[in-house]
Amino acid sequence: MITNEVYLKALEIVNAYHEQVRLEALEIRQIEEFKQVRVYRRLDRENEPQPGDFVKCVFKHSSSKFTLNKEYEIIRIVYDRFEIMNDEGKKKFHNLTTTHFQLI
């Protein structure tokens, strides 16, 4: 027969273990969610894209030299246009109002 004191001590150990497992699982879940979430912003003057920022191709024409869902680095900003390099290595300007790219 187990005494009440031994039972309560064992119960305390088991509860502490369950709390530790729960906290570790919660921490892992938060890390995984953080890795999956990427925030995309609209390209416009309000978001102030800078050289070195990245844009993601979200729409392309059949003859486009860009790859869908690929990220491209902004080389420079000139007035209301940004310059990026396409998959063939050619630099191309695009308007900030384009819906083909989203700012990362």
NORFEN-V405052 format. One record per residue. RES is the residue in three letters. PSI is psi in radians with two decimals (none if undefined). OMEGA is omega in radians with two decimals (NA if undefined). Layout:
BEGIN
RES & PSI & OMEGA
RES & PSI & OMEGA
END
This chain:
BEGIN
MET & 2.42 & -3.14
ILE & 2.42 & -3.14
THR & 2.80 & -3.13
ASN & -0.66 & -3.13
GLU & -0.79 & 3.12
VAL & -0.71 & 3.13
TYR & -0.81 & -3.13
LEU & -0.65 & 3.10
LYS & -0.75 & 3.11
ALA & -0.71 & 3.11
LEU & -0.70 & 3.10
GLU & -0.72 & 3.12
ILE & -0.77 & -3.13
VAL & -0.74 & 3.12
ASN & -0.70 & 3.10
ALA & -0.71 & 3.11
TYR & -0.81 & 3.13
HIS & -0.68 & 3.11
GLU & -0.72 & 3.12
GLN & -0.78 & 3.12
VAL & -0.72 & 3.14
ARG & -0.76 & 3.14
LEU & -0.70 & 3.11
GLU & -0.72 & 3.13
ALA & -0.70 & 3.12
LEU & -0.73 & 3.14
GLU & -0.75 & 3.12
ILE & -0.73 & 3.13
ARG & -0.72 & 3.13
GLN & -0.70 & 3.12
ILE & -0.76 & 3.13
GLU & -0.72 & 3.12
GLU & -0.69 & 3.14
PHE & -0.69 & -3.14
LYS & -0.56 & -3.07
GLN & -0.43 & -3.04
VAL & 2.13 & 3.01
ARG & 2.31 & -3.09
VAL & 2.19 & 3.10
TYR & 2.38 & 3.14
ARG & 2.72 & 3.06
ARG & 2.58 & 3.04
LEU & 1.94 & 3.04
ASP & 3.09 & -3.10
ARG & -0.49 & -3.13
GLU & -0.63 & -3.11
ASN & -0.14 & 3.08
GLU & 1.17 & 3.06
PRO & 2.54 & -3.11
GLN & 2.72 & 3.01
PRO & 2.37 & -3.09
GLY & -0.34 & 3.04
ASP & 2.87 & 3.13
PHE & 2.56 & 3.02
VAL & 2.63 & 3.11
LYS & 2.32 & 3.10
CYS & 2.04 & -3.11
VAL & -0.15 & 3.11
PHE & 2.45 & 3.10
LYS & 2.64 & 3.03
HIS & 2.84 & -3.11
SER & -0.52 & -3.12
SER & 0.09 & -3.10
SER & 2.55 & 3.12
LYS & 0.41 & 3.08
PHE & 2.67 & 3.14
THR & 2.29 & 3.13
LEU & 2.36 & 3.13
ASN & 0.21 & 3.08
LYS & 2.59 & 3.14
GLU & 2.42 & -3.14
TYR & 2.47 & -3.13
GLU & 2.37 & 3.08
ILE & 2.18 & -3.12
ILE & -0.82 & 3.11
ARG & 2.83 & 3.11
ILE & 2.26 & 3.09
VAL & 1.93 & -3.09
TYR & -1.96 & -3.10
ASP & 0.50 & 3.14
ARG & 2.66 & 3.06
PHE & 2.65 & -3.10
GLU & 2.28 & 3.05
ILE & 2.86 & 3.14
MET & 2.26 & -3.13
ASN & -3.10 & -3.08
ASP & -0.33 & 3.10
GLU & -0.02 & 3.13
GLY & 0.15 & 3.12
LYS & 2.43 & 3.12
LYS & 2.30 & -3.10
LYS & 2.47 & 3.06
PHE & 2.50 & 3.06
HIS & 2.55 & 3.10
ASN & 2.60 & 3.09
LEU & -0.35 & -3.12
THR & 0.03 & -3.12
THR & 2.54 & 3.07
THR & 0.08 & -3.12
HIS & -0.33 & -3.11
PHE & 2.61 & 3.03
GLN & 2.47 & 3.13
LEU & 2.32 & 3.13
ILE & none & NA
END
